[in-house]
Amino acid sequence: MTKEPITSLTNAPILATDNLILRGPEIRDFEPLAAFYDDAPRAWGFGGALERDEAWRWFAASIGHWHIHGYGYFTIETSAGDVAGISGIWNPEGWPEPEVGWVVYAGFEGRGIAFEAASRAREWAYNDLGMSTLTSNIIIGNTRSIKLAERMGATYEHTYTNPNMGEGMLYRHPAPEALS
């Protein structure tokens, strides 16, 4: 199988785990993202369903986030080359502080992909970006994300108003030295 050349739209590094590649967004990643946002029950925990043109603007904003901050959401790719979701460090205007975020697309749940990708993104943020703290901002009722944050060692800190998603819970991840 010949793999097509990387055509990242950002300066994102390529991060590897045992089973995944985290890489910068490519134009081909829009279709899986648009399908995710077209599925209201799946998208509600990530700000809710979006029309295709709104999903395009989110995709473009995500690319811009990389150019502004030097970090953002990676595309999660399986070892088989499937696009399985996104995970990375997110901190747009109005956010309380940088967060580790994740989304796993339909058909990829229950395989540990979100945990593996989010853990690798957090490690990169601490070791390569020099961040000393991270959060995960979770919409109330998103029990799967709460379980994942807690599995990563994050603890509930407080409830706050998210400028894009309404009331949310801020989970604090362990500091880098606590993970060593």
Secondary structure as the mmCIF struct_conf table of DSSP 4:
data_model
#
loop_
_struct_conf.conf_type_id
_struct_conf.id
_struct_conf.beg_label_comp_id
_struct_conf.beg_label_asym_id
_struct_conf.beg_label_seq_id
_struct_conf.end_label_comp_id
_struct_conf.end_label_asym_id
_struct_conf.end_label_seq_id
HELX_LH_PP_P HELX_LH_PP_P1 THR A 2 ILE A 6
BEND BEND1 LEU A 9 THR A 10
HELX_LH_PP_P HELX_LH_PP_P2 ALA A 12 ILE A 14
STRN STRN1 LEU A 15 ALA A 16
BEND BEND2 ASP A 18 ASN A 19
STRN STRN2 LEU A 20 ARG A 23
HELX_RH_3T_P HELX_RH_3T_P1 ILE A 27 ASP A 29
HELX_RH_AL_P HELX_RH_AL_P1 PHE A 30 TYR A 37
TURN_TY1_P TURN_TY1_P1 ASP A 38 ASP A 38
HELX_RH_AL_P HELX_RH_AL_P2 ALA A 40 ALA A 43
HELX_RH_3T_P HELX_RH_3T_P2 TRP A 44 PHE A 46
TURN_TY1_P TURN_TY1_P2 GLY A 47 GLY A 47
HELX_RH_AL_P HELX_RH_AL_P3 ARG A 52 HIS A 69
BEND BEND3 GLY A 70 GLY A 70
STRN STRN3 TYR A 73 THR A 78
TURN_TY1_P TURN_TY1_P3 SER A 79 ALA A 80
BEND BEND4 GLY A 81 GLY A 81
STRN STRN4 VAL A 83 TRP A 90
TURN_TY1_P TURN_TY1_P4 GLU A 93 GLY A 94
BEND BEND5 PRO A 96 GLU A 97
STRN STRN5 GLU A 99 VAL A 104
TURN_TY1_P TURN_TY1_P5 ALA A 106 GLY A 107
TURN_TY1_P TURN_TY1_P6 GLU A 109 GLY A 110
BEND BEND6 ARG A 111 GLY A 112
HELX_RH_AL_P HELX_RH_AL_P4 ILE A 113 ASN A 127
TURN_TY1_P TURN_TY1_P7 ASP A 128 ASP A 128
BEND BEND7 LEU A 129 LEU A 129
STRN STRN6 THR A 135 ILE A 139
TURN_TY1_P TURN_TY1_P8 ILE A 140 GLY A 141
HELX_RH_AL_P HELX_RH_AL_P5 THR A 143 ARG A 151
TURN_TY1_P TURN_TY1_P9 MET A 152 GLY A 153
STRN STRN7 THR A 155 ASN A 162
TURN_TY1_P TURN_TY1_P10 PRO A 163 MET A 165
STRN STRN8 GLY A 166 ARG A 172
HELX_LH_PP_P HELX_LH_PP_P3 HIS A 173 ALA A 175
HELX_RH_AL_P HELX_RH_AL_P6 PRO A 176 LEU A 179
#
